[in-house]
């Protein structure tokens, strides 16, 4: 996604939090090789959809996973969870 490419990945663990199915990539059932093949073929067959996903993937990666944005989120989380003694 950071390279501006749609992602094809398994619909498991935290991956659906990263990839928005149909928007920034495609989610497939884990261990379903045929689903991964269909997803790759679908992207190959629809260049316009692929281009749109490509831009949205890059944008999501930049906005959601930027180092500064992540650091800010972690700091807010820790400040809310940890009481600092002075």
C-alpha positions in Angstrom: 0.0 0.0 0.0 2.8 2.4 0.8 4.1 1.8 -2.7 0.8 2.7 -4.2 -0.4 -0.8 -4.9 -3.6 -2.5 -3.9 -3.0 -5.4 -1.6 -4.4 -8.9 -1.9 -4.3 -10.6 1.5 -6.0 -13.0 3.8 -9.1 -11.9 5.7 -7.7 -12.8 9.1 -5.9 -11.4 12.2 -5.6 -7.6 12.0 -5.3 -7.5 8.2 -8.9 -6.3 7.7 -8.0 -3.3 9.9 -5.3 -2.4 7.4 -6.9 -3.3 4.0 -10.3 -1.9 3.2 -11.8 -4.6 1.0 -12.6 -3.4 -2.4 -11.2 0.1 -1.7 -7.5 -0.4 -0.9 -7.1 -4.0 -1.7 -8.9 -7.3 -1.7 -9.4 -9.7 1.2 -9.6 -13.4 0.6 -10.4 -16.4 2.8 -7.3 -17.8 4.4 -5.8 -20.8 2.6 -8.2 -20.3 -0.3 -5.8 -20.2 -3.2 -8.6 -20.0 -5.8 -9.8 -16.8 -4.1 -6.4 -15.2 -4.3 -6.2 -16.2 -8.0 -9.7 -14.7 -8.6 -8.7 -11.5 -6.8 -5.5 -11.1 -8.9 -7.4 -11.8 -12.1 -10.2 -9.3 -11.2 -7.6 -6.6 -10.6 -5.9 -7.4 -13.8 -9.1 -7.4 -15.8 -10.4 -4.0 -14.5 -7.7 -1.4 -15.0 -9.8 1.5 -13.8 -10.7 -0.2 -10.6 -7.0 -1.1 -10.1 -6.0 2.5 -10.6 -8.6 3.8 -8.1 -7.5 1.2 -5.6 -3.9 2.1 -6.2 -4.5 5.8 -5.2 -6.6 5.0 -2.2 -4.1 2.4 -1.0 -1.3 4.9 -1.1 -3.4 7.6 0.6 -4.5 5.2 3.4 -1.0 4.1 4.0 0.3 7.7 4.2 -2.5 8.9 6.4 -3.0 5.9 8.7 0.5 4.5 9.0 2.7 7.6 8.8 5.4 7.4 11.6 4.4 10.8 13.0 0.7 9.9 13.1 1.4 6.6 14.7 3.7 8.2 17.3 1.0 10.7 18.2 -1.6 8.0 18.6 0.8 6.0 20.8 1.6 9.0 23.0 -2.1 9.8 23.4 -2.8 6.1 24.3 0.0 6.0 26.8 -0.8 9.3 28.4 -4.4 8.1 28.9 -3.4 4.7 30.3 -0.3 5.5 32.4 -0.2 7.9 35.3 3.0 9.9 35.4 4.3 10.8 38.8 6.2 14.0 39.2 
